[in-house]
């Protein structure tokens, strides 16, 4: 049963765009999530941010270029965002 739940989640969550070790864009339903991996502070973290409506529209129109400022802010001010430890 655990395997089928995992399969269901993969079907619901899409990874429409990524640049390894730079950014990952996840789309689930009507929500788009931006994930940025950072190696420091130790042990490393994925910084997570759910795009707001205007950011989603800009992203759909201009692609990743529309999120460059957000990505830079996430790298510098990572404590202001959700952080998932690599451990």
Secondary structure as UniProt FT lines:
FT   HELIX           2..12
FT   STRAND          13..19
FT   TURN            20..22
FT   STRAND          23..28
FT   TURN            29..30
FT   STRAND          31..38
FT   TURN            42..43
FT   STRAND          45..50
FT   HELIX           53..62
FT   HELIX           63..67
FT   HELIX           68..76
FT   HELIX           78..80
FT   STRAND          82..85
//
